Amino acid sequence: SPLSVEHFLKKSSIISMSRKGLEEIGRECALIANIEGLHAHKKSVTMRL
């Protein structure tokens, strides 16, 4: 396929969650982040709990 501008763009997702949603799945999110070695993600979740 030919080279296009899309080859040079970075795609990011912005996700939001309600306080209730975080309380329901936050601990599991932190656990998964820890298992996958995503320590900053784990810290981000645990700081919000």
Buried (B, 14 or more C-beta within 10 A) or exposed (E): EEEEEEEEEEEEEEEEBEEEEBEEEBEEBBEBBBEEEBEEBBEEBBEEE
